[in-house]
């Protein structure tokens, strides 16, 4: 999107808003989160075998299928049984990891909110993860939270971006968006959003400073907020 278009948008009555993906954008990358290793351990399988089964059945889960249906499909693909209580343990471990914000991302969100920026979250996520995210301490920083399972729509479906824009009540050209998947970024751009592939907090801060949403330069030194606790 051309900068001149954004400059014009910023001068209109409706301010720019920022929409973030959740997993591997605001949360830790999987390589650092321990997600797959922890879940593989609960099923008693090797982590290397687990990842393929975990992602192969994810789309239906993110669109609203049940916890039992999803984890039964994963276990069947791995050729292992689901003992009593396994589904609850798997769901609990997963949502705890997927809703734990990376500290640098948390500070970014807090800095934007402190400056009065409108914030939204747009995540492909099942019901259990969505409900846990809504109860998290960081959820209060966001004006809107939209999860795929609640709407039966998942990125990069164009209808997702239309729905999120309607929920925000904001013209598409007023939305800055960050996601870690290129296909989601491309679809958002087609909708008219100022969309960017997430490569880390530093790059995001540079984009947001360029849009006038953060001051230019390095992140100001400030203490980590002791009153917040990720889930």
C-alpha positions in Angstrom: 0.0 0.0 0.0 1.3 3.4 -0.9 2.4 5.6 1.9 0.4 8.6 0.5 -2.8 6.6 0.9 -2.0 5.8 4.5 -1.1 9.5 5.2 -4.6 10.4 3.9 -6.2 7.8 6.0 -4.5 8.9 9.1 -5.8 12.4 8.6 -9.4 11.3 8.4 -11.8 11.2 11.3 -11.4 7.4 11.8 -8.0 6.6 13.2 -5.8 3.7 12.1 -6.3 0.5 14.0 -4.0 -2.5 14.4 -5.1 -6.1 14.0 -2.7 -8.9 15.2 -2.7 -12.6 14.7 -2.1 -14.6 17.9 -0.1 -17.8 17.4 3.6 -17.1 16.6 2.9 -13.4 16.4 1.9 -12.3 19.9 2.9 -15.7 21.3 6.3 -17.4 21.3 7.4 -19.2 18.1 6.8 -22.9 18.4 10.5 -23.5 18.4 10.7 -21.7 21.7 7.4 -22.5 23.2 7.9 -26.3 23.6 4.3 -26.8 22.2 4.9 -29.9 20.1 7.2 -31.6 22.5 4.8 -31.2 25.4 1.8 -32.4 23.5 3.7 -35.3 22.0 4.8 -36.3 25.5 1.2 -36.4 26.7 0.4 -38.8 23.9 3.5 -40.9 24.4 4.9 -40.4 20.9 8.0 -38.9 19.3 7.9 -35.2 18.6 9.0 -35.7 15.1 6.0 -37.9 14.3 3.6 -35.7 16.2 3.8 -32.5 14.2 2.5 -33.9 10.9 -0.6 -35.4 12.6 -1.2 -32.2 14.7 -1.4 -29.9 11.7 -3.0 -32.4 9.2 -6.4 -32.1 11.1 -6.1 -28.5 12.3 -8.3 -26.8 9.8 -11.5 -28.5 10.9 -10.7 -27.9 14.5 -10.1 -24.2 13.9 -13.5 -24.0 12.1 -15.3 -25.3 15.2 -15.1 -29.1 15.4 -15.0 -30.5 18.9 -11.9 -31.2 21.1 -12.7 -34.9 21.1 -13.1 -35.1 17.3 -9.8 -33.3 16.8 -7.7 -35.2 19.3 -9.2 -38.5 18.3 -8.2 -37.8 14.7 -4.6 -36.9 15.8 -4.3 -40.0 17.9 -5.7 -42.2 15.2 -3.2 -40.8 12.7 -0.4 -41.6 15.2 -1.8 -45.1 15.9 -2.1 -44.5 19.7 -5.1 -44.7 22.0 -6.6 -41.7 23.9 -6.7 -42.8 27.6 -9.3 -41.3 29.9 -8.6 -37.7 30.7 -6.1 -37.3 27.8 -8.3 -34.8 25.8 -8.6 -32.5 28.8 -4.9 -32.7 29.4 -4.0 -32.0 25.7 -6.5 -29.1 25.4 -5.3 -27.6 28.7 -1.6 -27.8 27.7 -2.3 -26.4 24.2 -4.3 -23.4 25.2 -1.9 -22.5 28.0 1.0 -22.3 25.5 -1.0 -20.7 22.6 -2.3 -17.9 24.9 1.0 -17.1 26.6 2.2 -13.8 25.1 5.8 -13.3 24.3 7.1 -10.5 26.6 8.2 -8.2 23.7 4.9 -8.6 22.0 3.1 -7.9 25.2 5.0 -4.7 25.6 4.2 -3.7 22.0 0.5 -4.2 22.7 0.7 -2.2 25.9 2.6 0.6 24.2 0.0 0.9 21.4 -2.9 0.8 23.9 -1.3 3.4 26.1 -1.3 5.7 23.0 -5.0 5.1 22.4 -4.7 2.9 19.4 -7.6 0.7 18.5 -6.5 -3.0 18.7 -8.0 -6.2 17.5 -7.1 -9.9 17.4 -7.8 -12.1 14.5 -6.9 -15.8 15.0 -7.6 -19.1 13.5 -8.4 -20.9 16.8 -10.7 -23.6 18.2 -13.4 -22.8 20.8 -11.3 -23.9 23.8 -8.4 -21.6 22.9 -10.7 -18.7 22.2 -12.4 -18.9 25.6 -9.1 -19.1 27.4 -7.8 -16.1 25.4 -10.9 -14.1 26.3 -10.2 -14.7 30.0 -6.5 -13.7 29.8 -5.2 -10.6 31.4 -4.1 -9.2 28.0 -7.5 -9.5 26.4 -8.5 -6.2 28.0 -6.1 -4.3 25.7 -8.1 -5.3 22.6 -11.3 -3.7 21.3 -12.3 -6.8 19.4 -11.3 -10.5 19.5 -12.3 -12.6 16.6 -11.7 -16.4 16.5 -12.3 -18.6 13.5 -14.3 -21.3 15.4 -16.9 -18.8 16.6 -17.6 -17.6 13.0 -17.0 -20.8 11.0 -14.6 -18.7 8.9 -10.8 -19.0 8.9 -8.0 -17.0 7.3 -7.3 -16.7 4.4 -11.0 -16.8 3.4 -11.8 -13.2 2.2 -15.0 -13.3 4.3 -12.8 -13.3 7.4 -11.4 -9.9 6.6 -14.8 -8.5 5.7 -16.2 -9.7 9.0 -13.4 -8.3 11.0 -13.6 -4.9 9.2 -17.4 -4.8 9.9 -16.8 -5.6 13.6 -14.3 -2.8 13.8 -16.5 -0.4 12.0 -13.4 0.8 10.2 -12.7 1.3 6.5 -10.2 -1.4 5.2 -7.6 1.2 4.4 -7.5 2.2 8.1 -6.4 -1.3 9.2 -2.7 -2.3 9.8 -2.4 -6.1 10.1 0.3 -8.5 11.1 0.3 -12.3 10.5 3.1 -14.9 10.3 1.6 -16.6 7.2 2.1 -15.2 3.8 -1.2 -16.4 2.4 -3.1 -14.6 5.2 -1.2 -11.4 4.5 -1.9 -11.6 0.8 -5.6 -12.1 1.3 -5.7 -9.2 3.8 -4.0 -7.0 1.2 -6.6 -8.0 -1.4 -9.2 -6.8 1.0 -7.5 -3.4 1.3 -5.7 -3.8 4.6 -2.2 -2.5 5.1 -0.9 -6.1 5.8 2.6 -7.2 6.8 4.3 -10.5 7.3 5.4 -10.8 10.9 9.1 -11.1 11.2 9.4 -9.9 14.8 8.6 -7.1 17.2 11.4 -4.8 15.9 10.1 -4.8 12.4 6.5 -4.3 13.5 7.5 -1.3 15.6 9.2 0.2 12.5 6.0 -0.2 10.5 3.9 1.3 13.2 6.3 4.2 13.8 6.1 4.9 10.0 2.3 5.0 10.3 2.5 7.4 13.2 1.2 4.9 15.8 4.5 4.7 17.8 7.4 7.1 18.2 10.4 6.5 15.9 13.5 4.9 17.3 14.3 2.1 19.6 11.9 0.7 22.2 11.9 3.0 25.3 13.4 1.4 28.3 10.7 0.7 30.9 10.1 -1.9 33.5 8.2 -5.1 32.6 4.7 -4.9 34.0 4.6 -7.0 37.1 0.8 -7.0 37.4 0.2 -9.0 34.2 0.5 -12.7 33.9 0.1 -14.7 30.6 -2.0 -17.8 30.4 
